[in-house]
Every structure is written in C-alpha cells, then in structure tokens.
C-alpha cells in the first residue's frame, strides 16, 4: 500500500470497509423505520419470488 498512489489507497480502503467489514449493512432501522415501497411509490419493485420465476 505504501507504494501505491494516494487515490488507489483511498479506493482500496473504501473497498475494504464496504466489502470486508460490511460497513454499509451494519445499522439498526428502529421502530420508526419505513418500508422502501412507501418512501418511493413511483419505483416499480420486483419481489424476489417474482424475479426467481424467470429461472424456474
């Protein structure tokens, strides 16, 4: 890492924290959490079972 450019060091650090430590998935929604389909009603969501029917 010491021989890499600074921009590459930053990128590697971000990848490490996101994919290895899972920083983006370590949070608590809490009691006041809202389901995504309520927050963004204009987005057409596909349920996982509907998505998987393509492969059956």
C-alpha positions in Angstrom: 0.0 0.0 0.0 2.9 2.4 0.7 4.0 2.4 -2.9 0.5 3.0 -4.3 -0.8 6.4 -5.4 -3.0 8.1 -2.8 -6.1 7.8 -4.9 -5.6 4.0 -5.1 -5.0 3.8 -1.3 -8.3 5.6 -0.7 -10.1 3.2 -3.1 -8.7 0.1 -1.5 -9.6 1.4 1.9 -13.2 2.0 0.8 -13.5 -1.4 -0.7 -12.1 -3.0 2.4 -14.6 -1.2 4.7 -17.6 -1.9 2.4 -17.0 -5.5 1.3 -14.8 -7.0 4.1 -16.2 -5.2 7.2 -19.7 -4.7 5.8 -19.9 -1.1 7.0 -23.0 -0.4 4.8 -25.0 -3.2 6.3 -24.3 -2.6 10.0 -27.2 -0.4 11.0 -30.4 -0.6 13.0 -33.6 0.6 11.3 -35.5 1.0 14.6 -39.2 1.4 15.4 -39.7 4.4 13.1 -38.3 2.6 10.0 -40.4 2.9 6.8 -40.6 0.3 4.1 -39.0 1.3 0.8 -42.1 0.9 -1.3 -43.8 3.6 0.9 -40.9 6.0 0.6 -40.5 5.6 -3.2 -44.0 4.7 -4.6 -43.0 5.7 -8.1 -40.5 2.9 -8.3 -41.7 -0.4 -9.7 -40.3 -3.1 -7.3 -39.9 -6.7 -8.2 -40.4 -9.2 -5.4 -37.7 -11.9 -5.1 -40.1 -14.7 -5.8 -41.3 -13.0 -9.0 -37.7 -12.4 -10.0 -36.7 -16.1 -9.4 -39.6 -17.4 -11.5 -37.6 -16.4 -14.6 -35.1 -19.2 -13.8 -37.6 -22.0 -13.0 
